[in-house]
Amino acid sequence: MADSLITPEVRALIGTRTEPEKNRFALSDEMAYDLADATEDPNPLYIDKSQAEASRFKGLLCPPLATWKDIAPSIGYFGAGQESHFDVPLPFNSYGLNGGSDWQFLRPAYVGDWVTRQFQVVDIFEKQGRSGPLVFIVRRETQTNQHGDAISVADRVSIHRSRPPEEEVQAVNDAGDGLESVVISPPSPDHTVPRAVHLAGAQRHFEDMSVGMELEQVVKGPLTTTHLIRWAAANGNYARIHWDLPFAQIHQGLSNVVVNGSLKNQYLGQLMIRLAGSEGWFKRFYVEHRGMDYPGDIITGSGVVTGLREVNGYGHVDCDVNLTNNRGDTTATGRGTVVLPKHGQSLPLIWEMED
């Protein structure tokens, strides 16, 4: 393998853009419901038409972190919906683990909107990991509606690592003892994992906030493989490391199937959206993934207010957030910003992009 994995051919891809891709269907009330159901977030703005129309949004919304659905993607070695991970020619071909994302939400995504997305490669770099060299690819995804208005902009990081050589994989397969024992995914025969209930609570205002305030926690679990499949069905991405145990262990060197990074993003996003309330705005969100969660884990999203500032007359609340599991691991960290109305103030629905 070359001293550097970032060859001139790879480096030349920085700045390139994909062709705009329009989704096969408009955002639908069924899609919004399925996403809310899969993430156990029964927010009435996503599932209750009468409440959504009575709100300041005047219509049903799609959860902002999941406005694109892969419809019938091709099925390849790594699963379905993974083609974008392999458009950078590396000396090894591995699934792109979710390294994190930085979103800016610029306007609501309504049921009925047609979403078009486009990617730009903004950076490619390498680091040495515990298991060997890692390649980081940063893509900027811009989503627009049918009017050409930007809904969101997100810098998405995928992390690529080399797979075991094929001869080693084949030797493990031939030996017939490649699978390691794992904790059996709940629930037990006499148990049903309860569904979440949306508790709206009182609308918070900017004047009510103070640095150091803790956010209401979001607790999920125990997570099951059914949670992972339900999420895959809702967003159309069936990466095999989330449901195929032999593939995850033998071909990718993982100890178990893993909880989707995109699903963990949803849980942390709920933390911020609860803070915003129906009168606020979830404006910016940055997440880094730092560890794996597995079926059987209970994960908790927590946050604390770290800053209060006014921008153009609107109150911005900055927060640090994290995900921890019952094994004591912190598996995701990040920061987010919501805009809260001042008493007597109504917030706009369209926001400018920040630097």
DRENDO-1510 file (C-alpha; in Angstrom, 1 decimal, always signed):
<recs>
REC; n; res; u; v; w
REC; 1; MET; +0.0; +0.0; +0.0 .
REC; 2; ALA; +1.3; +3.5; -0.8 .
REC; 3; ASP; +2.7; +5.7; +1.9 .
REC; 4; SER; -0.3; +8.0; +1.5 .
REC; 5; LEU; -3.8; +6.8; +0.7 .
REC; 6; ILE; -4.6; +10.3; -0.6 .
REC; 7; THR; -3.3; +9.9; -4.2 .
REC; 8; PRO; -3.4; +12.8; -6.7 .
REC; 9; GLU; -6.4; +11.1; -8.3 .
REC; 10; VAL; -8.2; +11.1; -5.0 .
REC; 11; ARG; -7.2; +14.6; -4.0 .
REC; 12; ALA; -8.5; +15.9; -7.4 .
REC; 13; LEU; -12.0; +14.9; -6.3 .
REC; 14; ILE; -12.1; +17.7; -3.7 .
REC; 15; GLY; -14.5; +20.3; -4.9 .
REC; 16; THR; -16.4; +18.0; -7.4 .
REC; 17; ARG; -20.2; +17.9; -7.3 .
REC; 18; THR; -22.7; +15.2; -8.1 .
REC; 19; GLU; -25.6; +15.8; -10.4 .
REC; 20; PRO; -28.7; +17.0; -8.6 .
REC; 21; GLU; -30.9; +14.0; -7.7 .
REC; 22; LYS; -34.7; +14.4; -7.3 .
REC; 23; ASN; -36.3; +11.9; -5.0 .
REC; 24; ARG; -38.7; +9.4; -6.5 .
REC; 25; PHE; -41.7; +10.7; -4.5 .
REC; 26; ALA; -42.8; +13.8; -2.6 .
REC; 27; LEU; -42.5; +13.8; +1.1 .
REC; 28; SER; -45.7; +12.0; +2.3 .
REC; 29; ASP; -47.7; +11.8; +5.5 .
REC; 30; GLU; -46.9; +8.1; +5.5 .
REC; 31; MET; -43.2; +8.7; +5.3 .
REC; 32; ALA; -43.4; +11.3; +8.1 .
REC; 33; TYR; -45.4; +8.9; +10.3 .
REC; 34; ASP; -43.0; +6.0; +9.6 .
REC; 35; LEU; -40.0; +8.1; +10.5 .
REC; 36; ALA; -41.6; +9.2; +13.7 .
REC; 37; ASP; -42.6; +5.6; +14.5 .
REC; 38; ALA; -39.2; +4.3; +13.8 .
REC; 39; THR; -37.5; +6.8; +16.1 .
REC; 40; GLU; -40.3; +6.6; +18.7 .
REC; 41; ASP; -40.9; +10.3; +18.4 .
REC; 42; PRO; -44.7; +10.8; +18.2 .
REC; 43; ASN; -44.4; +14.6; +17.8 .
REC; 44; PRO; -47.8; +15.9; +16.6 .
REC; 45; LEU; -46.1; +18.1; +14.0 .
REC; 46; TYR; -45.2; +14.9; +12.2 .
REC; 47; ILE; -48.3; +12.7; +12.7 .
REC; 48; ASP; -51.3; +14.9; +13.6 .
REC; 49; LYS; -52.6; +16.9; +10.7 .
REC; 50; SER; -55.0; +19.0; +12.7 .
REC; 51; GLN; -52.4; +20.0; +15.3 .
REC; 52; ALA; -49.8; +20.7; +12.7 .
REC; 53; GLU; -52.1; +22.9; +10.6 .
REC; 54; ALA; -53.1; +24.8; +13.8 .
REC; 55; SER; -49.4; +25.4; +14.6 .
REC; 56; ARG; -47.3; +28.3; +13.2 .
REC; 57; PHE; -46.1; +25.9; +10.5 .
REC; 58; LYS; -49.6; +25.5; +9.0 .
REC; 59; GLY; -49.0; +21.9; +7.9 .
REC; 60; LEU; -47.5; +18.5; +8.6 .
REC; 61; LEU; -43.7; +18.4; +8.8 .
REC; 62; CYS; -41.1; +15.8; +8.0 .
REC; 63; PRO; -38.5; +15.2; +10.8 .
REC; 64; PRO; -35.7; +17.5; +9.7 .
REC; 65; LEU; -32.9; +15.0; +10.0 .
REC; 66; ALA; -34.6; +12.5; +7.7 .
REC; 67; THR; -36.0; +14.4; +4.7 .
REC; 68; TRP; -34.5; +12.0; +2.1 .
REC; 69; LYS; -35.5; +8.4; +1.6 .
REC; 70; ASP; -33.6; +5.9; -0.6 .
REC; 71; ILE; -36.3; +4.3; -2.7 .
REC; 72; ALA; -35.4; +0.8; -4.0 .
REC; 73; PRO; -31.6; +1.3; -4.0 .
REC; 74; SER; -29.5; -1.4; -5.6 .
REC; 75; ILE; -28.3; -4.2; -3.4 .
REC; 76; GLY; -24.5; -4.7; -3.2 .
REC; 77; TYR; -21.9; -6.3; -1.0 .
REC; 78; PHE; -22.3; -3.7; +1.7 .
REC; 79; GLY; -26.1; -3.6; +1.6 .
REC; 80; ALA; -28.5; -1.2; -0.1 .
REC; 81; GLY; -28.2; +2.5; -0.3 .
REC; 82; GLN; -24.4; +2.6; +0.1 .
REC; 83; GLU; -23.3; +3.6; -3.4 .
REC; 84; SER; -22.2; +7.1; -2.4 .
REC; 85; HIS; -19.5; +5.6; -0.1 .
REC; 86; PHE; -17.6; +4.2; -3.0 .
REC; 87; ASP; -17.1; +7.1; -5.4 .
REC; 88; VAL; -13.6; +7.8; -4.1 .
REC; 89; PRO; -11.0; +5.3; -5.5 .
REC; 90; LEU; -9.2; +4.0; -2.4 .
REC; 91; PRO; -6.7; +1.1; -2.3 .
REC; 92; PHE; -9.2; -0.7; -0.1 .
REC; 93; ASN; -13.0; -0.8; -0.4 .
REC; 94; SER; -14.8; -0.7; +2.9 .
REC; 95; TYR; -18.1; +0.5; +4.3 .
REC; 96; GLY; -18.1; +4.1; +5.2 .
REC; 97; LEU; -18.8; +4.3; +8.9 .
REC; 98; ASN; -20.8; +7.4; +10.0 .
REC; 99; GLY; -18.2; +9.8; +11.4 .
REC; 100; GLY; -20.7; +12.6; +12.1 .
REC; 101; SER; -22.4; +15.5; +10.5 .
REC; 102; ASP; -22.9; +19.3; +10.7 .
REC; 103; TRP; -26.4; +20.4; +9.8 .
REC; 104; GLN; -27.9; +23.8; +9.2 .
REC; 105; PHE; -31.7; +23.8; +8.9 .
REC; 106; LEU; -32.9; +26.7; +6.8 .
REC; 107; ARG; -36.7; +26.2; +6.4 .
REC; 108; PRO; -39.3; +23.5; +7.2 .
REC; 109; ALA; -39.6; +20.4; +5.1 .
REC; 110; TYR; -43.4; +20.0; +4.5 .
REC; 111; VAL; -45.3; +16.9; +3.6 .
REC; 112; GLY; -45.9; +17.4; -0.1 .
REC; 113; ASP; -42.5; +18.9; -0.8 .
REC; 114; TRP; -40.3; +17.4; -3.5 .
REC; 115; VAL; -36.7; +17.1; -2.3 .
REC; 116; THR; -33.7; +17.3; -4.5 .
REC; 117; ARG; -30.2; +16.7; -3.1 .
REC; 118; GLN; -26.7; +17.4; -4.4 .
REC; 119; PHE; -23.3; +16.4; -2.9 .
REC; 120; GLN; -20.0; +18.2; -3.1 .
REC; 121; VAL; -16.7; +16.6; -1.8 .
REC; 122; VAL; -15.3; +19.3; +0.4 .
REC; 123; ASP; -12.3; +17.4; +2.0 .
REC; 124; ILE; -10.5; +14.1; +2.1 .
REC; 125; PHE; -7.9; +13.3; +4.7 .
REC; 126; GLU; -6.3; +10.4; +6.5 .
REC; 127; LYS; -5.4; +9.5; +10.1 .
REC; 128; GLN; -3.9; +6.5; +11.8 .
REC; 129; GLY; -6.4; +4.5; +13.8 .
REC; 130; ARG; -6.0; +1.8; +16.3 .
REC; 131; SER; -6.7; -0.9; +13.7 .
REC; 132; GLY; -4.8; +0.8; +10.9 .
REC; 133; PRO; -5.1; +3.7; +8.4 .
REC; 134; LEU; -8.4; +5.5; +8.2 .
REC; 135; VAL; -9.6; +7.8; +5.4 .
REC; 136; PHE; -12.1; +10.5; +6.1 .
REC; 137; ILE; -14.3; +11.9; +3.3 .
REC; 138; VAL; -16.4; +15.0; +3.9 .
REC; 139; ARG; -19.3; +15.6; +1.6 .
REC; 140; ARG; -21.6; +18.6; +1.7 .
REC; 141; GLU; -25.2; +17.7; +1.0 .
REC; 142; THR; -27.6; +20.5; +0.0 .
REC; 143; GLN; -31.3; +19.7; -0.1 .
REC; 144; THR; -33.8; +21.9; -1.9 .
REC; 145; ASN; -37.5; +21.8; -2.4 .
REC; 146; GLN; -39.6; +22.1; -5.6 .
REC; 147; HIS; -39.1; +25.8; -5.6 .
REC; 148; GLY; -35.3; +25.6; -5.5 .
REC; 149; ASP; -35.2; +26.9; -1.9 .
REC; 150; ALA; -32.6; +25.3; +0.4 .
REC; 151; ILE; -34.2; +23.2; +3.1 .
REC; 152; SER; -30.9; +22.1; +4.8 .
REC; 153; VAL; -27.1; +21.9; +4.3 .
REC; 154; ALA; -25.1; +19.2; +5.9 .
REC; 155; ASP; -21.4; +18.3; +6.0 .
REC; 156; ARG; -21.3; +14.6; +6.3 .
REC; 157; VAL; -18.2; +12.6; +7.3 .
REC; 158; SER; -17.7; +9.0; +6.4 .
REC; 159; ILE; -14.7; +7.0; +7.7 .
REC; 160; HIS; -13.2; +4.2; +5.7 .
REC; 161; ARG; -10.9; +1.5; +7.0 .
REC; 162; SER; -9.4; -1.6; +5.3 .
REC; 163; ARG; -11.2; -4.9; +5.5 .
REC; 164; PRO; -9.5; -8.1; +6.3 .
REC; 165; PRO; -7.8; -9.6; +3.2 .
REC; 166; GLU; -10.1; -11.9; +1.3 .
REC; 167; GLU; -7.9; -14.9; +2.0 .
REC; 168; GLU; -8.3; -14.4; +5.8 .
REC; 169; VAL; -12.0; -14.0; +5.5 .
REC; 170; GLN; -12.2; -17.2; +3.4 .
REC; 171; ALA; -10.1; -19.1; +6.0 .
REC; 172; VAL; -12.4; -18.0; +8.8 .
REC; 173; ASN; -15.4; -19.1; +6.7 .
REC; 174; ASP; -13.8; -22.5; +5.9 .
REC; 175; ALA; -13.0; -23.0; +9.6 .
REC; 176; GLY; -16.7; -22.5; +10.4 .
REC; 177; ASP; -15.9; -20.8; +13.7 .
REC; 178; GLY; -15.9; -17.1; +12.7 .
REC; 179; LEU; -18.9; -16.0; +14.7 .
REC; 180; GLU; -18.5; -14.8; +18.3 .
REC; 181; SER; -21.2; -15.1; +20.8 .
REC; 182; VAL; -23.2; -11.9; +21.5 .
REC; 183; VAL; -25.8; -10.7; +23.9 .
REC; 184; ILE; -29.2; -11.9; +22.7 .
REC; 185; SER; -31.2; -9.0; +21.6 .
REC; 186; PRO; -34.2; -8.2; +23.7 .
REC; 187; PRO; -37.1; -8.5; +24.3 .
REC; 188; SER; -37.6; -11.7; +26.2 .
REC; 189; PRO; -40.6; -13.9; +25.4 .
REC; 190; ASP; -42.6; -12.3; +28.3 .
REC; 191; HIS; -41.7; -8.7; +27.6 .
REC; 192; THR; -42.7; -6.0; +25.2 .
REC; 193; VAL; -40.6; -2.8; +24.8 .
REC; 194; PRO; -43.0; +0.1; +25.5 .
REC; 195; ARG; -43.6; +2.8; +23.0 .
REC; 196; ALA; -42.6; +6.4; +23.8 .
REC; 197; VAL; -45.2; +9.1; +24.5 .
REC; 198; HIS; -44.7; +12.6; +23.3 .
REC; 199; LEU; -44.9; +15.1; +26.3 .
REC; 200; ALA; -44.9; +18.5; +24.8 .
REC; 201; GLY; -44.6; +20.5; +28.0 .
REC; 202; ALA; -44.7; +24.2; +28.3 .
REC; 203; GLN; -43.1; +26.4; +25.5 .
REC; 204; ARG; -39.7; +27.7; +26.6 .
REC; 205; HIS; -38.8; +31.3; +26.0 .
REC; 206; PHE; -35.3; +32.9; +25.6 .
REC; 207; GLU; -35.7; +34.9; +28.8 .
REC; 208; ASP; -36.3; +31.7; +30.8 .
REC; 209; MET; -32.9; +30.1; +29.9 .
REC; 210; SER; -29.6; +30.2; +31.7 .
REC; 211; VAL; -26.2; +28.8; +31.1 .
REC; 212; GLY; -25.8; +25.5; +32.9 .
REC; 213; MET; -29.5; +24.4; +32.6 .
REC; 214; GLU; -29.8; +20.7; +31.8 .
REC; 215; LEU; -32.0; +19.5; +28.9 .
REC; 216; GLU; -34.8; +17.0; +29.4 .
REC; 217; GLN; -33.1; +13.6; +28.7 .
REC; 218; VAL; -34.2; +11.3; +25.8 .
REC; 219; VAL; -33.9; +7.7; +26.8 .
REC; 220; LYS; -34.2; +4.8; +24.3 .
REC; 221; GLY; -34.1; +1.1; +24.8 .
REC; 222; PRO; -33.3; -1.5; +25.4 .
REC; 223; LEU; -32.7; -1.3; +21.7 .
REC; 224; THR; -33.4; -4.3; +19.6 .
REC; 225; THR; -32.6; -5.5; +16.1 .
REC; 226; THR; -36.2; -4.7; +15.3 .
REC; 227; HIS; -35.5; -1.0; +16.1 .
REC; 228; LEU; -32.7; -1.1; +13.5 .
REC; 229; ILE; -34.8; -2.8; +10.8 .
REC; 230; ARG; -37.7; -0.4; +11.4 .
REC; 231; TRP; -35.3; +2.5; +11.0 .
REC; 232; ALA; -33.9; +1.0; +7.8 .
REC; 233; ALA; -37.4; +0.6; +6.4 .
REC; 234; ALA; -38.3; +4.2; +7.2 .
REC; 235; ASN; -35.3; +5.8; +5.5 .
REC; 236; GLY; -34.5; +3.1; +2.9 .
REC; 237; ASN; -30.9; +2.4; +3.9 .
REC; 238; TYR; -30.2; -1.2; +4.6 .
REC; 239; ALA; -26.5; -1.3; +5.4 .
REC; 240; ARG; -25.6; -4.9; +6.4 .
REC; 241; ILE; -23.6; -4.0; +9.5 .
REC; 242; HIS; -26.9; -3.1; +11.1 .
REC; 243; TRP; -28.7; -6.3; +10.6 .
REC; 244; ASP; -26.4; -9.1; +9.2 .
REC; 245; LEU; -24.5; -10.5; +12.1 .
REC; 246; PRO; -22.1; -12.9; +10.1 .
REC; 247; PHE; -21.3; -10.0; +7.7 .
REC; 248; ALA; -20.7; -7.6; +10.6 .
REC; 249; GLN; -18.4; -10.0; +12.5 .
REC; 250; ILE; -16.5; -11.9; +9.8 .
REC; 251; HIS; -16.3; -9.3; +7.0 .
REC; 252; GLN; -16.1; -6.1; +8.9 .
REC; 253; GLY; -14.4; -7.1; +12.2 .
REC; 254; LEU; -17.2; -5.9; +14.4 .
REC; 255; SER; -18.3; -7.6; +17.6 .
REC; 256; ASN; -22.0; -7.4; +16.8 .
REC; 257; VAL; -24.4; -5.6; +14.5 .
REC; 258; VAL; -24.3; -1.9; +15.4 .
REC; 259; VAL; -26.9; +0.8; +16.0 .
REC; 260; ASN; -27.1; +3.1; +13.0 .
REC; 261; GLY; -25.3; +6.4; +13.4 .
REC; 262; SER; -28.2; +8.1; +11.6 .
REC; 263; LEU; -30.6; +6.6; +14.2 .
REC; 264; LYS; -28.5; +8.0; +17.0 .
REC; 265; ASN; -28.5; +11.4; +15.3 .
REC; 266; GLN; -32.3; +11.2; +15.5 .
REC; 267; TYR; -32.3; +10.6; +19.2 .
REC; 268; LEU; -30.0; +13.6; +19.8 .
REC; 269; GLY; -32.1; +15.7; +17.5 .
REC; 270; GLN; -35.2; +14.9; +19.6 .
REC; 271; LEU; -33.3; +16.4; +22.5 .
REC; 272; MET; -32.9; +19.7; +20.7 .
REC; 273; ILE; -36.4; +19.7; +19.1 .
REC; 274; ARG; -38.0; +19.2; +22.6 .
REC; 275; LEU; -36.0; +22.2; +23.8 .
REC; 276; ALA; -37.2; +24.3; +20.8 .
REC; 277; GLY; -40.8; +23.4; +21.2 .
REC; 278; SER; -43.4; +24.2; +18.5 .
REC; 279; GLU; -42.7; +27.9; +18.7 .
REC; 280; GLY; -38.9; +27.6; +18.4 .
REC; 281; TRP; -36.5; +26.7; +15.7 .
REC; 282; PHE; -33.9; +23.9; +15.6 .
REC; 283; LYS; -31.2; +25.8; +13.7 .
REC; 284; ARG; -27.8; +24.0; +13.8 .
REC; 285; PHE; -26.6; +20.6; +14.9 .
REC; 286; TYR; -23.1; +19.0; +14.9 .
REC; 287; VAL; -22.5; +15.4; +16.0 .
REC; 288; GLU; -19.4; +13.2; +16.1 .
REC; 289; HIS; -19.7; +9.5; +16.6 .
REC; 290; ARG; -17.1; +8.1; +19.0 .
REC; 291; GLY; -18.2; +4.5; +19.7 .
REC; 292; MET; -20.6; +1.7; +19.0 .
REC; 293; ASP; -24.0; +0.9; +20.5 .
REC; 294; TYR; -25.5; -2.6; +20.1 .
REC; 295; PRO; -28.8; -4.4; +20.5 .
REC; 296; GLY; -29.6; -4.7; +24.1 .
REC; 297; ASP; -28.2; -1.3; +25.0 .
REC; 298; ILE; -30.1; +1.5; +26.7 .
REC; 299; ILE; -28.9; +4.8; +25.4 .
REC; 300; THR; -29.5; +8.2; +26.9 .
REC; 301; GLY; -29.3; +11.6; +25.2 .
REC; 302; SER; -28.3; +14.4; +27.5 .
REC; 303; GLY; -27.5; +18.1; +27.1 .
REC; 304; VAL; -26.6; +21.3; +28.9 .
REC; 305; VAL; -27.0; +25.0; +27.9 .
REC; 306; THR; -23.5; +26.4; +27.2 .
REC; 307; GLY; -24.3; +29.8; +25.8 .
REC; 308; LEU; -27.0; +32.5; +25.3 .
REC; 309; ARG; -26.7; +35.1; +22.5 .
REC; 310; GLU; -28.8; +37.4; +20.5 .
REC; 311; VAL; -28.5; +37.5; +16.7 .
REC; 312; ASN; -30.6; +40.0; +14.8 .
REC; 313; GLY; -33.0; +40.3; +17.6 .
REC; 314; TYR; -33.5; +36.6; +18.0 .
REC; 315; GLY; -32.4; +34.5; +21.1 .
REC; 316; HIS; -30.0; +31.7; +20.3 .
REC; 317; VAL; -29.4; +28.9; +22.8 .
REC; 318; ASP; -26.2; +26.9; +22.4 .
REC; 319; CYS; -26.0; +23.4; +23.9 .
REC; 320; ASP; -23.5; +20.6; +24.3 .
REC; 321; VAL; -25.1; +17.2; +23.9 .
REC; 322; ASN; -24.0; +13.5; +24.2 .
REC; 323; LEU; -25.2; +10.0; +24.0 .
REC; 324; THR; -24.2; +7.4; +26.7 .
REC; 325; ASN; -25.2; +3.8; +27.1 .
REC; 326; ASN; -25.8; +1.6; +30.1 .
REC; 327; ARG; -22.3; +0.1; +29.7 .
REC; 328; GLY; -20.8; +3.5; +30.6 .
REC; 329; ASP; -19.7; +4.5; +27.1 .
REC; 330; THR; -20.1; +7.9; +25.6 .
REC; 331; THR; -20.8; +7.0; +21.9 .
REC; 332; ALA; -21.7; +10.4; +20.4 .
REC; 333; THR; -21.0; +14.0; +21.3 .
REC; 334; GLY; -22.0; +17.2; +19.7 .
REC; 335; ARG; -23.4; +20.7; +20.0 .
REC; 336; GLY; -26.5; +22.3; +18.7 .
REC; 337; THR; -28.3; +25.6; +18.6 .
REC; 338; VAL; -32.0; +26.4; +18.9 .
REC; 339; VAL; -33.7; +29.7; +18.5 .
REC; 340; LEU; -36.3; +30.4; +21.2 .
REC; 341; PRO; -38.9; +33.1; +21.0 .
REC; 342; LYS; -38.8; +36.0; +23.5 .
REC; 343; HIS; -42.1; +36.6; +25.3 .
REC; 344; GLY; -44.6; +38.0; +22.8 .
REC; 345; GLN; -42.3; +37.2; +19.8 .
REC; 346; SER; -43.0; +35.0; +16.8 .
REC; 347; LEU; -40.1; +33.5; +14.9 .
REC; 348; PRO; -39.6; +33.4; +11.1 .
REC; 349; LEU; -39.7; +30.1; +9.2 .
REC; 350; ILE; -36.8; +30.9; +6.9 .
REC; 351; TRP; -33.3; +31.3; +8.1 .
REC; 352; GLU; -30.0; +32.3; +6.5 .
REC; 353; MET; -27.0; +29.9; +6.3 .
REC; 354; GLU; -24.1; +30.6; +8.7 .
REC; 355; ASP; -20.4; +30.4; +7.9 .
</recs>
